[in-house]
Amino acid sequence: MDSFTNIPVLIYDDRCSSCTLFALYAFKYSRNHIDCVGHYSKEGQKLRKMVFPPDYNETEMFWIVSNDHAYGGRSALLPLLVLIIKGIFKAAIKNKISHGRNIPGQCFDNFTCNDNKFKLKRLVNLLRRGRKLKLTL
């Protein structure tokens, strides 16, 4: 569970195929410099309890947890872009394979994920909502 103190973590909805694909591309383009954790995975549930307030619904958007902040939704797009750019330059310098990183898995609920209205709703919510939380660990 110390992974989010060493490297940035992308927390995504692992029950949504669009979100899983988004996390896979973020992982790929950052050259494995982002750790990806699903909201509903065992590690994700532990991380959620550590990072977010008990009465907060963090599953409605993806999150970038880096240093002492958690960026969600629209607020996470710029930090994600910065991490991808840093990953490209670090990969160009080192060009090594990272071991121990979480690679996004497959979606479990394909029925709602393949619905175009659902995908559009997720995209609109992503662009409409954003949140930044200060971590107190």
SULZITA-V97219 format. One record per residue. N is the residue number from 1. RES is the residue in one letter. OMEGA is omega in radians with two decimals (NA if undefined). D_CENTER is the distance of its C-alpha to the mean C-alpha in whole Angstrom. Layout:
{{N/RES/OMEGA/D_CENTER} {N/RES/OMEGA/D_CENTER}}
This chain:
{{1/M/3.12/15} {2/D/-3.02/16} {3/S/-3.10/13} {4/F/3.03/11} {5/T/-3.13/15} {6/N/-3.13/15} {7/I/3.11/12} {8/P/-3.14/9} {9/V/3.02/6} {10/L/3.08/2} {11/I/-3.04/3} {12/Y/3.12/4} {13/D/-3.09/8} {14/D/3.03/10} {15/R/-3.11/13} {16/C/-3.09/13} {17/S/3.11/14} {18/S/-3.14/12} {19/C/3.12/9} {20/T/3.10/9} {21/L/3.08/11} {22/F/-3.14/9} {23/A/3.12/6} {24/L/3.11/9} {25/Y/3.08/11} {26/A/3.11/8} {27/F/-3.10/9} {28/K/-3.06/13} {29/Y/3.05/13} {30/S/-3.14/12} {31/R/3.07/15} {32/N/3.12/13} {33/H/3.06/12} {34/I/3.06/8} {35/D/-3.11/8} {36/C/-3.12/6} {37/V/3.11/7} {38/G/3.11/8} {39/H/-2.98/9} {40/Y/3.07/12} {41/S/3.13/13} {42/K/3.13/15} {43/E/3.12/13} {44/G/3.12/10} {45/Q/3.08/13} {46/K/-3.13/15} {47/L/3.12/12} {48/R/3.13/12} {49/K/-3.12/16} {50/M/-2.98/16} {51/V/-2.95/13} {52/F/3.06/14} {53/P/-3.05/18} {54/P/-3.08/20} {55/D/-3.07/20} {56/Y/3.11/17} {57/N/-3.10/15} {58/E/-3.05/12} {59/T/-3.11/11} {60/E/3.11/12} {61/M/3.05/9} {62/F/-3.07/5} {63/W/2.94/5} {64/I/3.10/5} {65/V/-3.07/8} {66/S/-3.13/11} {67/N/-3.08/14} {68/D/3.13/16} {69/H/2.98/13} {70/A/-3.13/10} {71/Y/-3.10/10} {72/G/3.04/9} {73/G/-3.10/10} {74/R/3.14/12} {75/S/-3.11/12} {76/A/-3.08/9} {77/L/3.13/10} {78/L/3.07/13} {79/P/3.10/11} {80/L/3.11/9} {81/L/3.11/12} {82/V/3.12/14} {83/L/3.10/12} {84/I/3.12/12} {85/I/3.08/16} {86/K/3.12/16} {87/G/3.12/15} {88/I/-3.13/18} {89/F/3.10/20} {90/K/3.13/20} {91/A/3.13/20} {92/A/-3.13/23} {93/I/-3.01/25} {94/K/-3.13/24} {95/N/3.10/23} {96/K/3.13/22} {97/I/3.14/20} {98/S/3.10/18} {99/H/3.08/18} {100/G/3.13/16} {101/R/3.08/13} {102/N/3.09/11} {103/I/-3.12/11} {104/P/-3.13/9} {105/G/-3.11/12} {106/Q/3.08/14} {107/C/3.14/15} {108/F/-3.04/17} {109/D/-3.06/18} {110/N/-3.08/20} {111/F/-3.12/22} {112/T/-3.08/20} {113/C/-3.10/17} {114/N/3.12/20} {115/D/-3.10/22} {116/N/3.09/22} {117/K/3.12/22} {118/F/3.13/19} {119/K/3.13/17} {120/L/3.11/19} {121/K/3.11/18} {122/R/3.14/15} {123/L/3.12/15} {124/V/3.11/17} {125/N/3.11/15} {126/L/-3.09/13} {127/L/-3.11/15} {128/R/-3.04/17} {129/R/3.05/15} {130/G/-3.09/14} {131/R/3.06/14} {132/K/-3.13/14} {133/L/3.04/15} {134/K/-3.12/17} {135/L/3.09/16} {136/T/-3.09/19} {137/L/NA/19}}
